[in-house]
């Protein structure tokens, strides 16, 4: 199968908190902790115990390998049930250039 991703996926041991945003920018869910399966400059794959709707937006706080926290907004674009959990694919729709560079730097060191 041909790889269609623009950015390489990285396996990463990080923690993420999600907070749902509704159409008015109001949060409707307290932070939900998820298990990250992969991350790239363009998005995040993760598992969660709660169902999330495709097309919904979440404020995320991603604690990366350096201990720093990256803030970004993601949109859920894919969901698959995995036993008692759900596997999700999301794309970053709001992230600072500085935070995106942190992911790029990790990828460079990971490739060495």
C-alpha positions, 0 to 999 in steps of 0.5 A: 500500500502506498503511503499517503501521509505528508509527514512521517508518523513517530511512535512516542511516549507522551501524555495528552489531555483533550478538552472538547470545543463546541461551535461557540468555542465553549468547552463541553468536556473536562480534560480526558486523558488518552494514550498516544499511538503515534504523532506527526507534524500533521496529526495525532493517533491515540486510544481512548476509553470514551467514544468521540465524534468524528468532525469534533474539535478538541483543545489538546495539551500534549506533554512531550518527551522533553517535559514541555507542554504543546498546546494545539487544536485537533479535529477527529477524522477517524475512529475504530473500535478496538475491544473496550477502547477506541482508536482515533486519528486526528489532524492538527488544525491549530498549532504554533510554528514553534510547537510544530518544530519541536515535533520535527526536531524529535523526528530528526533525532529519532531518525539518527 
